[in-house]
C-alpha cells in the first residue's frame, strides 16, 4: 500500500473540496484532494455561479480570468405557470460586482479552479481516487484509506475533510448524526438542442401537474423535468413518446427537437434529498458542502453554499494550521458560522416545494393558475429584488479574511 502524508486531506473534488484545497495551498499548507472520477464531467452537477461566488472570485483575484470562460448571464428568473409569466427574482438590483447568475458547466468551473490551485506547490489533486475508509487512532480521525488507479493508498493527515457529496462515504464511515427532510420530488435531467425559435432567457414551467426548468446553454438547453417522487418508473411504463409530448406541451418551442430524446439513456434520474448533519465534525474530521447538508435543486444554490462553506473553513483553518494543528473548537466555529445560512436555505426550499410546487404535481386535468403570493412578485418589484438577494447572495455571505495568505 502506497503511503502519503499531508497536513490536510480532502475527500471530494467538487466545488467545496477544490475551493478549500485552493485556499489551503495558496496559504502554503500541504493539501491532498481526492476525486473519485477520472474527470470532472458530470451531467447532473449544478452549474449556476451566483453573485456571492463571483464576489469571492474577485477577492481572490480570479474573477477576470473566470469570466473569460464561455458562460451565459441570467439577470432574471422567470416562471411560467399556466398562461402567466412571473418574474420571481430580478438580480439587476442586487448590490454585487456581478448582479446576475452565470451559467457555466460545473466541470469548467472545477477545471478552472484546479488549474489555479496547481500553481501552488502545496496542492496535490489525485483523480480517480476514492475515499474508502477513515483511519481512526486514539479516538481521532488520522487520515483516509483510498482506492486509486494503481491500488490502495494510506493518506495520513492532521485534518481530514469530507466534501464527497450527498452520498458521502466519509459521512457514512464517520457515523455523524444525520437528519433527513421529506422531499416530494425527483428530477429528470436531459439536453435538447437550440431551435432558432427559443425564448431569450431561461424559464421555469408549471402546468398540467408537471414542472420543468430550461437553462440556456447557447447552442443547447439543459432541462430539468420535475416529477413527483417515485413516479419515474410509471413515466417509463407510459413510454418515451408520451414523455416527449409532455415536454412539448409545456415548452412548445421544443416541438421540433424533442425527438432527440430517442432513448431513456439520454434521461438522467436524480433523486432529490434534503438532509443535514446535526454535528459536522469529530476529532480530526470536518464535513462541508453537500456532505454536511444536501440541498434541493430549487434556486440552484447548492454549489454556492458549498463554496461558502469552503471559504468559511479556509478563514478558520488557515490561521489554525499556521499556529499548529486545528482542533475541534475550530471545526465547531466553522459549523456555527455556517449553520444559520444552510438551515435557513433548506427551510426555504422545503417551504417552496410544499407550498408552491407539490400542490401542482397531481393536478393533471386543468391549466395551472399561479397563487396570489407569486402574483405579488409581478406587482411589487421590491419583492423580486428581495428574492434575488436571497438566491444570489444568501443569508450570510462569506468573504476572504483580510491577510489570510500572509
Protein Blocks (a to p, Z undefined) as FASTA:
>chain_A
ZZdddfbdcehjbfklmmmmmmmmmnopacddddfbfbfbdfklccbdcfklmmmmmmno
pmmmmmmpgcdddfbdcddehjaccdfbdfklpccfblcdddddfklmmmmmmmmmmmpm
kbccdehiacfbdcdeehiafbdcdddfkbccddddfbdcdfebjklfklmmnopacddd
ddfbdcdddddddehlacfbdcdddeehiacddddehjaccddddddehilmmmmmnopk
lmmmmmmmmmmmlmmmmmmmmcfklpccddddddddfbfbdehiacehjlloccdfehpl
mmmmmmmmmmmmmmmmmmmmmnmpadfklmmmmmmmmmmmmmmmmmmmmmmmmmmmmmmm
mmmkbccdddfklmmmmmmmmlmmmmmmmmmnombdcdddehklZZ
